[in-house]
């Protein structure tokens, strides 16, 4: 897939106040504000300017971002819980970004739709990040690739998405423009760290079952390059909350029907472990640039 010309990059959306009651029910946003207040209390850090949501395969990568000053158990923060899914730590960490005096909120306690069937639960992490002061969020995931040239271990920048879950984290007249959901500015910034990063469209299925070969073919015909079980609903909620979004997918396997190999979560975890040093350096470089120049457009 061809790269987007950075000259067309749009400016970042301004961080938004929590939506008013006539736009969205208040409870999810009140819970996010409670969670953000608890994070500030327990970490002693009043503001986290960048948020990183860790997907399957990315857990080991965060160690290169900077110094972890505090690690919280998910169950100690309102609205979060431990999923028990291998590769997900069940923690939230405050990380001082290397070379800066800014902090990243690293969320290793992602909620998947297949765990709760609750889109508000899925959106809670990014809503908490916005309430904690984040301007940008990096959404990562492990996924199946539809392009045979993208071998396991390939990192792909998300340029767009297909929400195939049948639900949304938004209710009521929350008419959010998703034309530039995944920031062209941030994709250009990521390419200053690793110039050859490819781009692709991500399709989220509800899970937890892996996609069938027919579903993978359908997603491809609809325009997807990647398939997985996270990210799309979070991206919608993050944009609604005023965050600028960068999406990074780690191809951990080829989609069903593209490869004759059976699919398993062990394969996902192993691919993440093998790629950890490289994707860690990439993630660290991106986050450090975000902290150094958060409001600049290339």
KOLFIFI-227501 format. One record per residue (C-alpha): residue number from 1; residue in three letters; chain; x, y, z. Coordinates in steps of 0.1 Angstrom, whole numbers. Layout:
KOLFIFI-227501
REC   i  aa ch    px    py    pz
REC NUM ALA  A     X     Y     Z
...
end
This chain:
KOLFIFI-227501
REC   i  aa ch    px    py    pz
REC   1 UNK  A     0     0     0
REC   2 UNK  A    14    34    -9
REC   3 UNK  A    25    59    17
REC   4 UNK  A     4    90    24
REC   5 UNK  A    22   122    14
REC   6 UNK  A    30   140    46
REC   7 UNK  A    23   173    29
REC   8 UNK  A   -14   165    31
REC   9 UNK  A   -12   158    69
REC  10 UNK  A   -40   175    88
REC  11 UNK  A   -34   193   120
REC  12 UNK  A   -42   174   151
REC  13 UNK  A   -77   177   167
REC  14 UNK  A   -78   197   198
REC  15 UNK  A   -83   178   230
REC  16 UNK  A  -120   179   238
REC  17 UNK  A  -138   183   271
REC  18 UNK  A  -158   153   281
REC  19 UNK  A  -190   152   260
REC  20 UNK  A  -221   168   274
REC  21 UNK  A  -250   147   287
REC  22 UNK  A  -270   153   255
REC  23 UNK  A  -242   137   235
REC  24 UNK  A  -233   107   256
REC  25 UNK  A  -244    91   289
REC  26 UNK  A  -223   106   317
REC  27 UNK  A  -214    75   335
REC  28 UNK  A  -185    62   313
REC  29 UNK  A  -169    97   313
REC  30 UNK  A  -173   101   351
REC  31 UNK  A  -157    67   355
REC  32 UNK  A  -128    78   333
REC  33 UNK  A  -123   109   353
REC  34 UNK  A  -123    89   385
REC  35 UNK  A   -97    65   370
REC  36 UNK  A   -75    94   359
REC  37 UNK  A   -77   110   394
REC  38 UNK  A   -67    76   409
REC  39 UNK  A   -38    73   386
REC  40 UNK  A   -25   108   395
REC  41 UNK  A   -29   100   432
REC  42 UNK  A   -11    67   431
REC  43 UNK  A    17    77   407
REC  44 UNK  A    22   113   419
REC  45 UNK  A    22   124   383
REC  46 UNK  A    -5   150   376
REC  47 UNK  A    -4   147   338
REC  48 UNK  A     5   121   312
REC  49 UNK  A     9   138   278
REC  50 UNK  A    11   106   257
REC  51 UNK  A    -8    73   261
REC  52 UNK  A     3    39   248
REC  53 UNK  A   -22    10   247
REC  54 UNK  A    -3   -23   245
REC  55 UNK  A   -17   -50   223
REC  56 UNK  A    -7   -87   219
REC  57 UNK  A    30   -89   212
REC  58 UNK  A    39   -54   224
REC  59 UNK  A    43   -60   261
REC  60 UNK  A    81   -63   260
REC  61 UNK  A    86   -33   237
REC  62 UNK  A    77    -6   263
REC  63 UNK  A   108   -11   284
REC  64 UNK  A   128    11   259
REC  65 UNK  A   104    40   261
REC  66 UNK  A   119    54   293
REC  67 UNK  A   120    49   331
REC  68 UNK  A    90    33   347
REC  69 UNK  A    83    53   378
REC  70 UNK  A    52    36   389
REC  71 UNK  A    33     4   380
REC  72 UNK  A    -3     0   391
REC  73 UNK  A   -24   -31   392
REC  74 UNK  A   -54   -28   369
REC  75 UNK  A   -78   -37   397
REC  76 UNK  A   -66    -8   418
REC  77 UNK  A   -78    17   392
REC  78 UNK  A  -116    23   387
REC  79 UNK  A  -130     6   355
REC  80 UNK  A   -99   -16   348
REC  81 UNK  A   -95   -53   353
REC  82 UNK  A   -71   -81   346
REC  83 UNK  A   -80  -100   315
REC  84 UNK  A   -59  -131   320
REC  85 UNK  A   -50  -132   283
REC  86 UNK  A   -14  -142   278
REC  87 UNK  A     7  -113   268
REC  88 UNK  A   -14   -87   286
REC  89 UNK  A     2   -76   318
REC  90 UNK  A   -29   -63   336
REC  91 UNK  A   -11   -32   347
REC  92 UNK  A   -10     6   340
REC  93 UNK  A    24    22   342
REC  94 UNK  A    37    58   344
REC  95 UNK  A    68    61   323
REC  96 UNK  A    91    91   322
REC  97 UNK  A    99    94   285
REC  98 UNK  A   136    92   279
REC  99 UNK  A   153   126   274
REC 100 UNK  A   123   146   285
REC 101 UNK  A   104   157   316
REC 102 UNK  A    71   143   303
REC 103 UNK  A    53   111   311
REC 104 UNK  A    35    84   291
REC 105 UNK  A     6    64   305
REC 106 UNK  A    12    28   293
REC 107 UNK  A   -20     8   294
REC 108 UNK  A   -13   -29   296
REC 109 UNK  A   -48   -37   307
REC 110 UNK  A   -68   -35   275
REC 111 UNK  A  -104   -47   276
REC 112 UNK  A  -115   -66   244
REC 113 UNK  A  -151   -67   232
REC 114 UNK  A  -151  -105   234
REC 115 UNK  A  -144  -103   272
REC 116 UNK  A  -173   -80   282
REC 117 UNK  A  -194   -74   251
REC 118 UNK  A  -194   -38   264
REC 119 UNK  A  -181   -11   241
REC 120 UNK  A  -178    13   270
REC 121 UNK  A  -155   -11   288
REC 122 UNK  A  -134   -13   256
REC 123 UNK  A  -133    25   254
REC 124 UNK  A  -124    31   291
REC 125 UNK  A   -87    30   286
REC 126 UNK  A   -85    58   260
REC 127 UNK  A  -111    78   278
REC 128 UNK  A   -90    76   309
REC 129 UNK  A   -60    86   290
REC 130 UNK  A   -78   117   277
REC 131 UNK  A   -89   125   313
REC 132 UNK  A   -53   121   325
REC 133 UNK  A   -41   148   301
REC 134 UNK  A   -30   128   270
REC 135 UNK  A   -30   147   237
REC 136 UNK  A   -20   117   216
REC 137 UNK  A   -25    79   219
REC 138 UNK  A    -5    51   203
REC 139 UNK  A   -28    21   198
REC 140 UNK  A    -8   -11   192
REC 141 UNK  A   -20   -46   184
REC 142 UNK  A   -10   -80   171
REC 143 UNK  A   -29   -90   140
REC 144 UNK  A   -33  -113   110
REC 145 UNK  A   -19  -101    77
REC 146 UNK  A   -36  -104    43
REC 147 UNK  A    -5   -94    24
REC 148 UNK  A    18  -124    20
REC 149 UNK  A    48  -101    16
REC 150 UNK  A    43   -89    52
REC 151 UNK  A    60  -117    71
REC 152 UNK  A    54  -122   109
REC 153 UNK  A    73   -94   127
REC 154 UNK  A    63   -67   102
REC 155 UNK  A    50   -35   117
REC 156 UNK  A    23   -17    97
REC 157 UNK  A    11    19   102
REC 158 UNK  A   -27    21   102
REC 159 UNK  A   -41    45    77
REC 160 UNK  A   -78    36    81
REC 161 UNK  A  -101     9    96
REC 162 UNK  A  -132   -12    91
REC 163 UNK  A  -153   -16   122
REC 164 UNK  A  -169   -51   117
REC 165 UNK  A  -179   -56   153
REC 166 UNK  A  -215   -45   148
REC 167 UNK  A  -213   -20   177
REC 168 UNK  A  -198    14   186
REC 169 UNK  A  -186    31   218
REC 170 UNK  A  -207    61   209
REC 171 UNK  A  -244    65   216
REC 172 UNK  A  -268    93   207
REC 173 UNK  A  -260   121   183
REC 174 UNK  A  -222   118   186
REC 175 UNK  A  -215   126   149
REC 176 UNK  A  -177   124   149
REC 177 UNK  A  -158   129   117
REC 178 UNK  A  -135    99   111
REC 179 UNK  A  -121   110    77
REC 180 UNK  A   -86   113    91
REC 181 UNK  A   -90    90   121
REC 182 UNK  A   -54    78   120
REC 183 UNK  A   -33   110   119
REC 184 UNK  A   -12   116    88
REC 185 UNK  A    10   138   109
REC 186 UNK  A    18   110   132
REC 187 UNK  A    24    85   104
REC 188 UNK  A    49   110    90
REC 189 UNK  A    65   113   124
REC 190 UNK  A    68    75   127
REC 191 UNK  A    85    73    93
REC 192 UNK  A   112    97   106
REC 193 UNK  A   120    69   130
REC 194 UNK  A   116    40   105
REC 195 UNK  A   113    53    69
REC 196 UNK  A   102    21    53
REC 197 UNK  A    71    14    74
REC 198 UNK  A    42     2    52
REC 199 UNK  A     6    14    56
REC 200 UNK  A   -26    -7    58
REC 201 UNK  A   -62    -8    66
REC 202 UNK  A   -72   -27    98
REC 203 UNK  A  -105   -46   102
REC 204 UNK  A  -117   -54   137
REC 205 UNK  A  -138   -85   142
REC 206 UNK  A  -156   -91   175
REC 207 UNK  A  -138  -124   183
REC 208 UNK  A  -128  -143   203
REC 209 UNK  A  -127  -169   175
REC 210 UNK  A  -102  -164   147
REC 211 UNK  A  -116  -153   114
REC 212 UNK  A  -125  -179    89
REC 213 UNK  A  -109  -180    55
REC 214 UNK  A  -142  -167    40
REC 215 UNK  A  -142  -138    65
REC 216 UNK  A  -106  -130    56
REC 217 UNK  A  -114  -129    19
REC 218 UNK  A  -144  -107    27
REC 219 UNK  A  -123   -83    47
REC 220 UNK  A   -98   -81    18
REC 221 UNK  A  -125   -74    -7
REC 222 UNK  A  -138   -46    15
REC 223 UNK  A  -103   -30    16
REC 224 UNK  A   -86   -45    46
REC 225 UNK  A   -50   -54    48
REC 226 UNK  A   -50   -66    84
REC 227 UNK  A   -75   -84   107
REC 228 UNK  A   -77   -85   145
REC 229 UNK  A   -99   -82   175
REC 230 UNK  A   -91   -48   190
REC 231 UNK  A   -82   -11   182
REC 232 UNK  A  -111     1   160
REC 233 UNK  A  -136     8   188
REC 234 UNK  A  -108    24   209
REC 235 UNK  A   -98    46   179
REC 236 UNK  A  -134    58   176
REC 237 UNK  A  -136    66   213
REC 238 UNK  A  -102    83   213
REC 239 UNK  A  -111   106   184
REC 240 UNK  A  -144   114   201
REC 241 UNK  A  -124   124   232
REC 242 UNK  A  -101   147   212
REC 243 UNK  A   -70   125   210
REC 244 UNK  A   -47   124   180
REC 245 UNK  A   -42    87   171
REC 246 UNK  A   -13    66   158
REC 247 UNK  A   -20    30   151
REC 248 UNK  A     7     3   149
REC 249 UNK  A     0   -33   140
REC 250 UNK  A    25   -61   144
REC 251 UNK  A    18   -88   119
REC 252 UNK  A    21  -120   140
REC 253 UNK  A     7  -144   114
REC 254 UNK  A    -9  -146    80
REC 255 UNK  A   -47  -146    80
REC 256 UNK  A   -67  -178    77
REC 257 UNK  A   -67  -192    43
REC 258 UNK  A   -36  -172    32
REC 259 UNK  A   -14  -196    51
REC 260 UNK  A   -20  -233    56
REC 261 UNK  A    -7  -230    92
REC 262 UNK  A   -33  -233   120
REC 263 UNK  A   -38  -201   141
REC 264 UNK  A   -30  -199   178
REC 265 UNK  A   -24  -173   204
REC 266 UNK  A    10  -190   212
REC 267 UNK  A    21  -179   177
REC 268 UNK  A    10  -143   184
REC 269 UNK  A    30  -143   216
REC 270 UNK  A    61  -159   201
REC 271 UNK  A    61  -134   172
REC 272 UNK  A    59  -105   197
REC 273 UNK  A    88  -119   217
REC 274 UNK  A   110  -124   186
REC 275 UNK  A   103   -88   174
REC 276 UNK  A   105   -71   209
REC 277 UNK  A   139   -54   205
REC 278 UNK  A   131   -40   171
REC 279 UNK  A    95   -29   178
REC 280 UNK  A   107   -16   212
REC 281 UNK  A   132     7   196
REC 282 UNK  A   106    19   171
REC 283 UNK  A    80    26   198
REC 284 UNK  A   106    44   220
REC 285 UNK  A   117    66   191
REC 286 UNK  A    81    75   182
REC 287 UNK  A    71    83   218
REC 288 UNK  A   102   104   224
REC 289 UNK  A    94   124   192
REC 290 UNK  A    58   128   204
REC 291 UNK  A    71   143   236
REC 292 UNK  A    97   165   220
REC 293 UNK  A    74   180   193
REC 294 UNK  A    37   172   202
REC 295 UNK  A    22   201   184
REC 296 UNK  A    43   204   153
REC 297 UNK  A    31   195   118
REC 298 UNK  A    58   182    94
end
